[in-house]
């Protein structure tokens, strides 16, 4: 048993060192991405194509790191587990092997979650803009463009009193001619920027939701580790204390399980309330979209 335990510990230590090395590599990669992304986006005049290619290339490099970890799990962790858990001579030690496998997989899962969080945060920082300023600029552009639209029949200036993001018929107040008004790219930019601004304003609620989502996972792993530690425990007092700790962790986890979806619903409502404040003319359109999102999320 001692020889097996030493072998498992050595393998796990190599996994730990490998994950640390890849974490450093990922951080270097994402730091470089952030530094370059600012200049690329500033000078990207071809509808964001240069940045899109750069982002795709970076994501591809990050994905290769994930694949390396998956390869280590498949070639160095699972073969050891299968070999030892099926040997009859080690039947009495199978719980130790299962515990080792679960611990290694938990470390890999935690690494993957941290990498995903780091990648998402780096992209968000690279793409951050002050959408308050951008929105006001697009809104002024839209109003300036609609003031230049005239009736095709009598030449009178058309009265366009609201924001449209789609093609509509506008009746001339002088000759009653139906004119087609196509708001073009300015309205689509306005709607897109309003959504991003609404999300930016609602960000604190989303961060709360992400906190409780992560808290649920952390509490589960803490309880899981305590549960595994009970496998070889013989002291009744320690068993009782750990079981009480597991119960407390589960109670806290259930609170997070309830809180996270509540906050996600609050976030969605906040985003659409902000959208309605920014573009009240499109309230009906926004509310239809909101109902579709909440139905899908539920």
N, C-alpha and C positions, 0 to 999 in steps of 0.2 A: 504493500500500500504506500509506503514511504517513497519508493521509486516512482510510482505513478503520480503521487502528489507533487513531487519535484518536477516531473515532466510537465504536468499541467501548469504549475506556477511559472516555469520558464517560458512556456508558450504564451501564457497570458502577459507576461512582462514584455515579450517581443511585440505583442499586439499593442500594448500601451505605448511603447516607444514609437511604433509605426504610426499610430494615430496622432501622437504629438508632432511627429515630423510632417505629416500631411496637413495638420492644422496650421503649422507655420507656413507651409507652402501655399495653402489656400489664402492665408492672410496677406502674404506678399502679392499674390495674384490679384486679390480684390483691392488692395491698396493701389497697385499700379493701374487697375481699371478705373478707379475713382479719379486719379490724377489725370489720366489721358482723356477720360470721358468729357470733362469740362471743356477742353479745347476742341474736341471733335464736334460736340454739339454746338459750340459757338460758331464754328466755321462750316457747319454742315448746311449747304444751301440746296441740296437735292432731296427735299422732302424727308429729311432724316435718314436717308439710306445709309450713309457712312456710319452713323451711330448704330443703326440696326445691325449692320454687319459686324461692327466691333462688339456689340453686346452679345450677338450669337456666338462669336468666336470665344468670348470670355466664358460664356455658359458651357460651351463645349469643353473647355479646359477644366472647368469645375466638375463637369460630369465625368471626365477621365479620372479624377481623384476618387469619386464615388465608386467607379468601376474597379479601381485598385483595391479599395477596401472590400468590395464584394468578392474579388478574386481571393484575397487573403482568407476571408471567412470560408469560402468554398474549398480551398486547397489546404488550409492549415488548421482551421478550427473544427469544421464538421467531420473531416476524416478521422481526426483523433477521437472525437466524441463517438462516432459510429464504431470505431475499432474497439474501444474500451467498454462501451456500454453493452456490447453484445457478447463479450467474453464471459463464459460461465464462471471461470475462476475468479472473476472480479465482480460477481453478482452482488456480493455484500457491500461493494463500494460504489454501486451504480448511482446512488443519490449524490455522492460527491462529484461524479462526472456530469450528472445533469445540472447540478448547481453551478459548476464551472462553465458549462455550455451557456446556461442562462445569463450568467454574469458577463461573459464575453459578448453575447448578442446584445445585452443591455448597453454595454459600452459603445458598441457599433451604432446602435440606434440613437443614442445620445449624441454621438459625433455627427451623425447625419442630420439630426435636428438642428444642432448648433451651426453646421455648415449652411443649411438652408436659411437659417435666420441671418447669418452673416452676409450671405449672398443677397438676400432680399433687402437688407439694410443698406448695403453698398450701392445697389441699383437705385434705391429710393433717394439716397443722398446725391448720387450723380445726376438724377433727373429732377431734383428739386428746383422749383421756381417760385417766385412770389406771384402766385396766381391772382392775388388782389389787383396788382398792377396790370397784369396781362388781360384780365377780364375787362377792366375799365377801358383798356385800349381797344379791344375787340368790340365792345359795346358802342363806343364812340364811332368806330369805323362803320358799324352796321347802320347807325342813325344817319351818318353822313351819306352813305350809299343810297338809302331809301329816299333821301331828299332829292336825289337826282333822277327819280323815276317819273316819267310823264305819260299822259294818255296818248295812245297811238292814233286816236281819232281827232281830238281837238287840241292836243298839245298842253292841256292843263296839268299842273303838278298833282299827282295822285296822293290822296291822304292815306298814308299807311301809319296807323296809330298803335301798332303792336309789333311784337317780335314774331316772325315766322321762321321756321327752320325747314319748311318744305314749300313747293310751288303752289301758289293760290291765285284765285281770280279776285282782282280789286276793281270795284265799280267806280267809274269816274263820277264825281259829284256834280259835274257840269252837263255832260252829254249822256251819262248812264251807260257808256260803253264798258264792256267787260274786258279788262286788261290782265294779261298773265304777268304775275310778279314772281320772279325766281330769285330768292335771296342769295343764292350762290354760296361760295365758300365762306364768306364772312359770318353767315348765320350758323353754319356747321362748326366753325371755329369757336363761335360764341357759346354754343351749346356744350361743346367738348370742354372748353375752358371753365365754364360754370360748374360742370360735374367735378373737374379736378379741384376747383376752389372749394366746392362743398365738401369734398372728401378731406381736403386740407384743414378746413375749419372743424371737421368732426373727428379729426385724428385722435384727440385725447380719449374719446370713448372707445375707439378701436384699440388703442394701447391698453386700456383697462381689460378689454375682452381678451386680448392676447396674453395678458398677465395671468388671468384666471385659467385660460386654456393650458398654459405652460405649468401653472401651479397644480392642476389636476394630474398632469403627467408626472410631475416631480413627486407628488404625494403617493401616486400609485407605485412608483419605483421604490420609494422608501418603505412602503408597506410590503412590497414584494421581497425586498432584501431581508426584512425582518422575518417574513414567512419562511424564506429559505434557511435562515439561521436556526430555525426551530427543528430542522430535520435531525440534527445530531445532538440537540440539547437534552440533557437528562435532569437538570435541576428544576424541580417543580416551581420554585419561587421565580426563577428567571423566566420560565415558560409563561407563567401567569402575567408577569410584568410586560413581556413582549406582546402577549395577546392583547393586553389593555392598550399598549401603544399602537398596535395595528388597528384596533377599534377606533381610537382617537383619530388616527390618520385617515381612516375610511370616512369618518364623519366629516372631517374637513374636506376630503376629496368630493364628497357628495354635494357640499355647499358650492364648490367650484364647478361641478357638473351642472348645477342649476344656474349659477351666475353667468357662466360664459355665453350660453345661447340668449339669455335675457339681454346682455350687453350687445350682442351682435344685432339683435332686433332693434335695440335703442340706437345703435350706430346707423343702421339702414334708415330708420325714421329721421334721424338727425340730418343725414345727407340729403334726403328728399325735401325736408323742411327748408334747408339752406338753398336748395335748387329753386324751390317755389319763391323764396324771398328774392333771389337773384333774377329769376325770369318768371314773374307771376303770370305772364301771358301763356306760358306752357304748362301751367299747373295740371290740367287734365291729362296731358301727355305724360307728365312725370308720375302722376298717381297711378296710371295704368301700368307703367313700368315697375313702380314700387310694389303693386299687388302681385305682379308676375314674379318678382324676386323673392318676396316673402313666402309665396306659395311654394316655390322651388326649394327654398331653404328649409321650410318646415317638412 
